[in-house]
Amino acid sequence: MDSGMISKIQKSKRYAEEPERIEIKQFDALFHGEHAEHHVTYEEGTWTCDCDFFQHRDVCSHTMTFERLMEPMLSHHREEQVAE
């Protein structure tokens, strides 16, 4: 492996430890739940999920899971940091 590639691998490892460098504005995912698969999306601070619970409450275990995993990288998190 050449030194350029080694340098890029090292940099990617450092970046992975600094999630605040990343700002997710939108994504589209398939969540493999216990009973079914669910379509979850995020766009500019707004979550959606096709599960029945979300349709009644505007939140569900699927969207909450993504929030926990991605909190430092979500665009609304950035806006809150700037406001502080």
PAPAMAR-888227 format. One record per atom (N, C-alpha, C): residue in three letters; x, y, z. Coordinates in steps of 0.2 Angstrom, whole numbers, padded with zeros to 4 digits, always signed. Example, Ala and Ser with C-alpha at 12.3 -4.5 7.8 and 13.67 -1.06 7.14 Angstrom:
<nodes>
Ala+0066-0028+0039 Ala+0062-0022+0039 Ala+0066-0016+0039 Ser+0064-0011+0035 Ser+0068-0005+0036 Ser+0064+0000+0039 
</nodes>
This chain:
<nodes>
Met+0004-0006+0000 Met+0000+0000+0000 Met+0005+0006+0000 Asp+0003+0011-0004 Asp+0007+0017-0005 Asp+0005+0022+0001 Ser+0010+0027+0002 Ser+0010+0031+0008 Ser+0004+0036+0007 Gly+0002+0038+0001 Gly-0004+0042+0000 Gly-0011+0038+0003 Met-0011+0032+0002 Met-0017+0028+0004 Met-0017+0027+0012 Ile-0011+0026+0014 Ile-0010+0025+0022 Ile-0013+0032+0025 Ser-0010+0037+0022 Ser-0012+0044+0025 Ser-0020+0045+0025 Lys-0023+0043+0019 Lys-0030+0044+0019 Lys-0034+0039+0024 Ile-0032+0033+0025 Ile-0035+0029+0030 Ile-0034+0032+0037 Gln-0028+0034+0038 Gln-0027+0037+0045 Gln-0032+0043+0046 Lys-0033+0047+0041 Lys-0037+0053+0041 Lys-0044+0051+0042 Ser-0046+0046+0038 Ser-0053+0044+0039 Ser-0055+0041+0046 Lys-0050+0038+0049 Lys-0051+0036+0056 Lys-0052+0041+0061 Arg-0048+0047+0060 Arg-0048+0053+0064 Arg-0055+0056+0063 Tyr-0057+0057+0056 Tyr-0064+0060+0055 Tyr-0069+0056+0058 Ala-0069+0049+0058 Ala-0074+0045+0061 Ala-0075+0046+0068 Glu-0070+0048+0072 Glu-0070+0050+0079 Glu-0073+0057+0080 Glu-0074+0061+0075 Glu-0076+0068+0075 Glu-0083+0069+0072 Pro-0088+0066+0074 Pro-0094+0066+0070 Pro-0097+0073+0069 Glu-0095+0078+0073 Glu-0097+0085+0073 Glu-0095+0088+0066 Arg-0090+0085+0062 Arg-0088+0087+0056 Arg-0093+0086+0050 Ile-0098+0081+0052 Ile-0103+0079+0047 Ile-0109+0082+0048 Glu-0113+0085+0043 Glu-0120+0087+0044 Glu-0124+0084+0039 Ile-0129+0080+0042 Ile-0133+0076+0038 Ile-0140+0081+0037 Lys-0141+0082+0030 Lys-0147+0086+0029 Lys-0153+0082+0027 Gln-0152+0076+0024 Gln-0157+0072+0022 Gln-0154+0064+0021 Phe-0159+0060+0023 Phe-0157+0053+0021 Phe-0163+0049+0020 Asp-0163+0043+0018 Asp-0168+0038+0016 Asp-0166+0031+0018 Ala-0169+0028+0023 Ala-0167+0022+0025 Ala-0172+0016+0026 Leu-0170+0010+0026 Leu-0175+0005+0027 Leu-0173+0002+0034 Phe-0178+0002+0038 Phe-0176-0001+0045 Phe-0179-0008+0046 His-0175-0013+0048 His-0177-0019+0048 His-0180-0020+0056 Gly-0186-0019+0057 Gly-0189-0020+0063 Gly-0190-0027+0065 Glu-0193-0028+0071 Glu-0194-0035+0073 Glu-0200-0039+0070 His-0205-0035+0067 His-0210-0038+0064 His-0211-0036+0057 Ala-0208-0031+0055 Ala-0208-0028+0048 Ala-0202-0024+0046 Glu-0202-0022+0040 Glu-0197-0017+0038 Glu-0201-0010+0037 His-0197-0005+0039 His-0200+0002+0039 His-0196+0007+0035 His-0199+0011+0031 His-0196+0016+0028 His-0195+0023+0032 Val-0189+0025+0033 Val-0188+0030+0038 Val-0184+0036+0034 Thr-0187+0042+0034 Thr-0183+0047+0031 Thr-0182+0053+0035 Tyr-0177+0057+0034 Tyr-0175+0063+0037 Tyr-0173+0068+0032 Glu-0177+0074+0033 Glu-0175+0080+0029 Glu-0175+0086+0032 Glu-0170+0090+0033 Glu-0169+0096+0036 Glu-0173+0097+0043 Gly-0172+0092+0047 Gly-0175+0092+0054 Gly-0181+0088+0055 Thr-0184+0086+0049 Thr-0191+0082+0050 Thr-0190+0075+0048 Trp-0193+0071+0053 Trp-0193+0064+0052 Trp-0199+0061+0050 Thr-0199+0056+0046 Thr-0205+0052+0044 Thr-0204+0044+0044 Cys-0209+0041+0046 Cys-0208+0033+0046 Cys-0215+0031+0044 Asp-0215+0025+0040 Asp-0222+0023+0038 Asp-0225+0018+0043 Cys-0222+0017+0049 Cys-0226+0013+0054 Cys-0232+0016+0056 Asp-0237+0012+0059 Asp-0243+0015+0061 Asp-0242+0019+0067 Phe-0237+0018+0072 Phe-0236+0022+0078 Phe-0234+0029+0076 Phe-0230+0030+0071 Phe-0228+0036+0069 Phe-0234+0040+0066 Gln-0238+0037+0063 Gln-0244+0040+0059 Gln-0248+0044+0065 His-0248+0041+0071 His-0252+0044+0076 His-0249+0049+0081 Arg-0242+0048+0081 Arg-0238+0051+0086 Arg-0233+0056+0084 Asp-0231+0055+0077 Asp-0226+0059+0074 Asp-0219+0057+0077 Val-0218+0052+0080 Val-0212+0049+0083 Val-0213+0041+0084 Cys-0208+0038+0083 Cys-0208+0030+0084 Cys-0201+0028+0086 Ser-0201+0021+0088 Ser-0195+0018+0090 Ser-0190+0018+0084 His-0192+0018+0078 His-0187+0018+0072 His-0184+0025+0071 Thr-0188+0030+0072 Thr-0185+0037+0071 Thr-0181+0039+0077 Met-0183+0037+0083 Met-0179+0038+0089 Met-0172+0034+0089 Thr-0172+0028+0086 Thr-0166+0025+0085 Thr-0161+0029+0081 Phe-0163+0031+0075 Phe-0159+0035+0071 Phe-0157+0042+0074 Glu-0161+0045+0078 Glu-0159+0051+0082 Glu-0154+0049+0086 Arg-0154+0044+0090 Arg-0149+0042+0095 Arg-0142+0041+0091 Leu-0142+0037+0086 Leu-0136+0036+0082 Leu-0133+0042+0078 Met-0137+0046+0076 Met-0135+0052+0072 Met-0135+0059+0075 Glu-0137+0059+0081 Glu-0138+0066+0084 Glu-0133+0071+0082 Pro-0126+0070+0083 Pro-0121+0075+0082 Pro-0121+0077+0075 Met-0124+0073+0070 Met-0123+0074+0063 Met-0129+0077+0060 Leu-0135+0078+0064 Leu-0141+0080+0061 Leu-0141+0088+0060 Ser-0144+0090+0055 Ser-0144+0098+0053 Ser-0147+0102+0059 His-0152+0099+0062 His-0155+0103+0068 His-0150+0104+0074 His-0146+0099+0075 His-0141+0099+0080 His-0136+0105+0079 Arg-0134+0106+0073 Arg-0129+0111+0071 Arg-0133+0118+0072 Glu-0139+0119+0071 Glu-0143+0125+0072 Glu-0143+0127+0079 Glu-0144+0122+0083 Glu-0144+0123+0091 Glu-0138+0125+0093 Gln-0132+0122+0091 Gln-0125+0124+0093 Gln-0124+0131+0091 Val-0126+0133+0085 Val-0125+0140+0083 Val-0129+0145+0087 Ala-0135+0143+0089 Ala-0139+0148+0093 Ala-0136+0149+0100 Glu-0132+0144+0103 Glu-0130+0144+0110 Glu-0125+0149+0111 
</nodes>
